[in-house]
Amino acid sequence: MENRYRLLIATEDKKGLIHQISGVLFRHNLNIEINNEFVETQFNRFFMRTDIGGEPTDSLFNDLREVLLPDHQIKLIKKHKKRVVILATKEHHCLGDLLLRYKYSELDFDICAVISNYNSLRSLSESFGVEFHFVPHESLSREEHEERLLSIIVPLNPEYIVLAKYMRILTPQFVEIYKERVINIHHSFLPAFIGANPYKQAYDRGVKIIGATAHFVNNNLDEGPIIAQSVLNVNHTYSAQDMAQAGRDVEKQTLARALRLVFDDRVFIFHNKTIIFE
């Protein structure tokens, strides 16, 4: 069975680009199985995601570079399960959903470990055979706590870090190490309902929709490039507790959808937004 690869290209657009790229692949005896492309007209930026069959040679990149304009990015990814570390705090719903999907291979990933600043989710993680690390934060500075996290994370060599309701703000130094590889989920009330008890605030305000947003983490709190968003209608019959439960449901569904897109290499980050081939 031949190997399967995914080619990702981002470059300045020009006429005939798809023809030129496909010509290079043809000359390398590579078969295009699925192809998606998009031109962002404001910045004249071309994006292409191509599933290919065959075995690329070392000269493929050089031949592709010859047909692209100088400002370009090329990635060739052999299809594989992505290595992931999950950070959590106390809430179980997102972590539990990811563990179930991991057990039944519903997402294309391997969970290397779960790390939490509380010990309450240990039994949940270990019941799925996943390594759990308890790294308490009390009496430590944020930087000291992250040093302990990194002492566990770095040897595991994850491709992505997932914040499954991890309720601590990461330092710029941590974010830079895993730039564009940290994914967070939060309720979509921000910035309208911030701080403690957002669902109680939403209930008191009488909101009619609740939702969730999954995004990449950058150094601006909850302002990283958005991957997926979902909303759910609610009404006056919902108590604050009902809203919180509905919110938990939409959070885990939105996070899973975002991770499916990322793990399937369907997401390009461009400026502070995303180009997504669904």
Backbone torsions as a table, in degrees:
resi	resn	phi	psi	omega
1	MET	NA	129.5	-176.4
2	GLU	-72.9	153.2	177.5
3	ASN	-70.4	153.2	179.2
4	ARG	-121.8	133.9	-176.4
5	TYR	-127.9	163.5	175.6
6	ARG	-125.5	126.2	179.4
7	LEU	-104.3	125.6	178.9
8	LEU	-119.0	127.1	-178.4
9	ILE	-131.7	133.5	170.5
10	ALA	-131.1	126.2	-175.2
11	THR	-159.9	171.1	172.3
12	GLU	-67.4	139.4	-176.7
13	ASP	-78.3	150.0	171.8
14	LYS	-157.1	162.5	-178.7
15	LYS	-64.4	142.1	174.4
16	GLY	77.3	11.2	-173.0
17	LEU	-66.0	-44.3	-179.7
18	ILE	-62.5	-41.9	178.7
19	HIS	-60.9	-42.9	-177.8
20	GLN	-67.5	-42.8	-180.0
21	ILE	-65.5	-45.4	179.8
22	SER	-64.2	-32.3	176.1
23	GLY	-63.8	-41.6	176.7
24	VAL	-61.4	-45.4	-179.9
25	LEU	-62.7	-39.4	178.9
26	PHE	-62.7	-44.3	-178.9
27	ARG	-65.8	-23.7	177.2
28	HIS	-92.4	10.9	176.9
29	ASN	60.5	38.0	178.0
30	LEU	-107.3	137.9	-176.5
31	ASN	-100.3	126.6	176.0
32	ILE	-80.4	117.5	-178.6
33	GLU	-98.1	-43.1	176.2
34	ILE	-140.1	137.4	-179.9
35	ASN	-138.4	134.3	174.2
36	ASN	-132.1	140.4	176.1
37	GLU	-145.1	157.4	-178.2
38	PHE	-155.6	142.4	175.2
39	VAL	-114.8	120.6	174.9
40	GLU	-84.9	104.6	-167.4
41	THR	-71.0	-28.7	-177.9
42	GLN	-61.4	-38.6	-178.4
43	PHE	-113.1	8.0	179.1
44	ASN	53.1	46.7	-175.8
45	ARG	-108.1	130.9	-176.9
46	PHE	-103.9	132.9	178.0
47	PHE	-125.1	138.9	-178.2
48	MET	-144.3	132.8	176.4
49	ARG	-125.6	120.7	-173.2
50	THR	-132.9	124.2	170.3
51	ASP	-86.8	127.3	-176.7
52	ILE	-128.7	150.5	173.9
53	GLY	-111.7	147.6	-177.8
54	GLY	122.1	-174.3	-178.7
55	GLU	-120.7	105.7	-179.2
56	PRO	-65.1	148.5	175.4
57	THR	-100.7	169.1	-178.2
58	ASP	-63.5	-25.1	-176.5
59	SER	-81.3	-5.8	-177.8
60	LEU	-58.9	-45.7	-177.4
61	PHE	-61.8	-43.1	179.4
62	ASN	-62.4	-41.3	-179.7
63	ASP	-68.4	-35.9	176.1
64	LEU	-67.0	-41.9	-179.3
65	ARG	-60.2	-31.9	-178.1
66	GLU	-66.5	-26.1	-178.6
67	VAL	-99.9	-5.5	179.1
68	LEU	-100.3	154.2	173.6
69	LEU	-73.3	160.8	-169.2
70	PRO	-55.0	-38.4	-177.7
71	ASP	-84.2	92.1	-175.7
72	HIS	-144.8	160.6	172.7
73	GLN	-130.5	133.8	178.1
74	ILE	-130.3	130.8	172.6
75	LYS	-129.5	134.7	173.4
76	LEU	-120.3	115.1	-171.6
77	ILE	-117.9	121.1	171.6
78	LYS	-74.3	131.3	-175.1
79	LYS	-61.0	128.2	-177.5
80	HIS	-161.2	165.8	174.9
81	LYS	-77.0	132.4	-178.6
82	LYS	-76.7	138.6	177.4
83	ARG	-83.8	128.4	-171.5
84	VAL	-134.1	138.7	167.2
85	VAL	-111.8	133.9	-180.0
86	ILE	-107.0	129.4	172.1
87	LEU	-104.1	133.6	-178.5
88	ALA	-139.6	168.7	176.6
89	THR	-119.8	-95.2	-179.4
90	LYS	-119.1	-29.3	-175.2
91	GLU	-71.9	135.3	-171.2
92	HIS	-98.7	-15.5	-164.9
93	HIS	-66.6	-45.1	180.0
94	CYS	-70.7	-43.4	178.7
95	LEU	-61.5	-47.5	-179.5
96	GLY	-59.3	-40.9	178.9
97	ASP	-63.8	-42.3	-180.0
98	LEU	-67.6	-37.1	178.1
99	LEU	-64.5	-40.8	176.5
100	LEU	-62.8	-45.1	179.8
101	ARG	-65.3	-33.8	176.1
102	TYR	-65.7	-46.3	-178.3
103	LYS	-60.4	-39.4	-175.2
104	TYR	-102.5	16.3	173.4
105	SER	56.4	41.2	178.8
106	GLU	-88.8	-11.6	173.1
107	LEU	-129.8	147.0	-174.1
108	ASP	-85.7	70.0	-177.0
109	PHE	-151.7	159.7	170.3
110	ASP	-116.4	128.2	176.3
111	ILE	-87.1	111.6	-179.0
112	CYS	-75.3	-36.4	-178.5
113	ALA	-170.7	158.6	168.6
114	VAL	-114.0	131.9	179.0
115	ILE	-123.7	134.9	-178.8
116	SER	-141.9	150.6	174.9
117	ASN	-87.2	5.5	170.4
118	TYR	-131.2	159.2	-175.6
119	ASN	-96.4	1.4	-168.9
120	SER	-70.3	-20.1	-177.9
121	LEU	-100.4	10.2	-178.8
122	ARG	-60.8	-51.0	-175.4
123	SER	-63.0	-36.4	177.5
124	LEU	-61.9	-49.2	-178.1
125	SER	-64.8	-47.0	-174.9
126	GLU	-70.5	-23.4	176.7
127	SER	-66.2	-19.3	176.0
128	PHE	-100.4	9.0	179.0
129	GLY	74.6	22.2	-178.0
130	VAL	-102.3	132.7	179.8
131	GLU	-61.6	133.8	-178.2
132	PHE	-122.2	135.9	177.9
133	HIS	-123.9	126.5	176.5
134	PHE	-99.3	115.9	-179.5
135	VAL	-124.4	90.1	-177.7
136	PRO	-65.9	150.7	-177.2
137	HIS	-107.0	-10.3	-177.8
138	GLU	-59.7	139.5	178.1
139	SER	67.7	9.2	177.6
140	LEU	-113.9	147.0	170.0
141	SER	-71.6	164.4	178.5
142	ARG	-59.3	-39.9	-179.0
143	GLU	-67.1	-40.1	179.1
144	GLU	-66.1	-40.1	178.8
145	HIS	-64.0	-42.6	180.0
146	GLU	-67.8	-31.4	175.1
147	GLU	-60.4	-39.3	178.5
148	ARG	-69.8	-38.5	175.1
149	LEU	-60.1	-47.7	-176.4
150	LEU	-65.7	-29.9	178.0
151	SER	-63.7	-24.2	175.9
152	ILE	-91.1	-43.7	-172.3
153	ILE	-70.0	-47.7	-172.3
154	VAL	-56.4	-47.8	179.1
155	PRO	-62.5	-23.3	179.2
156	LEU	-77.4	-17.8	176.0
157	ASN	52.4	54.7	-179.5
158	PRO	-74.3	152.3	173.2
159	GLU	-85.3	-29.3	178.6
160	TYR	-140.6	151.2	171.4
161	ILE	-116.7	127.4	-178.2
162	VAL	-109.3	125.9	176.7
163	LEU	-93.9	97.9	-178.2
164	ALA	-92.3	76.6	-175.1
165	LYS	63.1	43.0	174.5
166	TYR	-80.8	115.5	-166.8
167	MET	-98.2	39.2	175.0
168	ARG	-130.3	143.6	179.5
169	ILE	-82.7	128.8	179.7
170	LEU	-81.7	145.5	179.1
171	THR	-75.0	157.7	176.0
172	PRO	-57.1	-32.8	-179.6
173	GLN	-65.2	-42.2	178.2
174	PHE	-66.0	-46.6	-178.6
175	VAL	-59.8	-37.6	-178.9
176	GLU	-66.5	-37.0	179.4
177	ILE	-61.5	-39.5	-178.8
178	TYR	-115.4	45.4	-177.6
179	LYS	-56.3	129.1	179.2
180	GLU	62.8	22.5	179.6
181	ARG	-131.0	7.8	176.9
182	VAL	-109.8	125.3	-175.4
183	ILE	-118.3	131.6	-175.6
184	ASN	-121.5	154.3	172.6
185	ILE	-125.4	135.1	172.9
186	HIS	-146.1	161.6	176.3
187	HIS	-67.6	149.7	-173.8
188	SER	-86.9	15.0	176.7
189	PHE	-74.6	-20.3	178.2
190	LEU	-62.5	138.7	-1.0
191	PRO	-91.0	9.0	-174.2
192	ALA	-66.0	-39.9	-178.1
193	PHE	-126.6	96.6	-175.2
194	ILE	-109.4	166.0	177.2
195	GLY	81.7	-152.3	-174.1
196	ALA	-75.2	150.6	173.0
197	ASN	53.0	56.8	-178.9
198	PRO	-62.3	-33.9	-178.6
199	TYR	-72.7	-31.9	173.8
200	LYS	-66.2	-41.0	176.6
201	GLN	-62.1	-43.1	179.8
202	ALA	-64.6	-41.0	178.1
203	TYR	-61.8	-45.5	-179.7
204	ASP	-62.7	-29.6	-178.6
205	ARG	-86.6	-14.1	178.8
206	GLY	74.3	40.0	-179.1
207	VAL	-64.6	156.3	-178.7
208	LYS	-110.8	-12.3	173.2
209	ILE	-136.8	146.9	169.9
210	ILE	-127.6	161.6	-175.5
211	GLY	-163.3	-171.6	-179.8
212	ALA	-148.6	153.0	179.4
213	THR	-131.7	129.3	172.1
214	ALA	-106.5	133.5	-174.4
215	HIS	-151.4	159.6	169.9
216	PHE	-73.5	148.4	-178.5
217	VAL	-92.1	131.1	168.9
218	ASN	-128.0	-164.7	-174.6
219	ASN	-85.4	2.0	173.2
220	ASN	-104.1	118.2	-171.1
221	LEU	-55.1	120.6	176.2
222	ASP	58.1	28.2	-179.6
223	GLU	-123.5	17.3	179.0
224	GLY	-75.0	168.5	-178.0
225	PRO	-55.5	130.6	-175.8
226	ILE	-82.9	134.3	178.7
227	ILE	-100.7	-47.3	-177.2
228	ALA	-151.6	147.2	175.9
229	GLN	-139.4	147.3	175.9
230	SER	-142.9	152.2	177.0
231	VAL	-132.0	159.8	-178.8
232	LEU	-139.9	132.7	178.7
233	ASN	-75.4	138.6	172.9
234	VAL	-132.2	169.8	179.5
235	ASN	-146.2	-170.8	-173.2
236	HIS	-66.6	-14.7	-179.9
237	THR	-79.2	-13.7	-179.3
238	TYR	-78.5	127.3	170.0
239	SER	-79.1	172.6	175.7
240	ALA	-60.2	-36.8	178.8
241	GLN	-67.6	-39.5	177.2
242	ASP	-62.1	-41.8	179.3
243	MET	-64.0	-40.4	179.8
244	ALA	-63.3	-41.5	178.6
245	GLN	-65.8	-43.9	176.9
246	ALA	-61.9	-38.2	178.3
247	GLY	-63.9	-40.7	177.9
248	ARG	-62.9	-39.1	178.8
249	ASP	-63.1	-45.8	-177.0
250	VAL	-72.2	-29.8	177.5
251	GLU	-64.0	-48.3	-176.5
252	LYS	-69.2	-34.0	177.9
253	GLN	-68.0	-40.5	-179.6
254	THR	-68.0	-41.0	178.3
255	LEU	-62.9	-44.7	179.9
256	ALA	-61.9	-40.9	179.0
257	ARG	-63.8	-43.0	179.5
258	ALA	-63.3	-42.9	-179.1
259	LEU	-66.9	-36.8	177.0
260	ARG	-59.8	-42.6	179.2
261	LEU	-64.8	-44.4	-178.2
262	VAL	-67.9	-46.9	-177.2
263	PHE	-67.3	-22.5	177.6
264	ASP	-92.7	11.8	175.8
265	ASP	57.9	41.0	-178.8
266	ARG	-101.6	1.9	-171.6
267	VAL	-117.3	122.9	170.3
268	PHE	-106.9	135.5	173.3
269	ILE	-96.0	127.3	-179.8
270	PHE	-138.4	117.8	-170.3
271	HIS	55.6	-128.1	-179.9
272	ASN	-110.4	35.5	176.4
273	LYS	-142.6	-179.8	-177.3
274	THR	-123.1	148.5	167.8
275	ILE	-107.1	121.9	-173.1
276	ILE	-125.5	125.2	174.2
277	PHE	-97.2	102.0	-178.6
278	GLU	-95.4	NA	NA
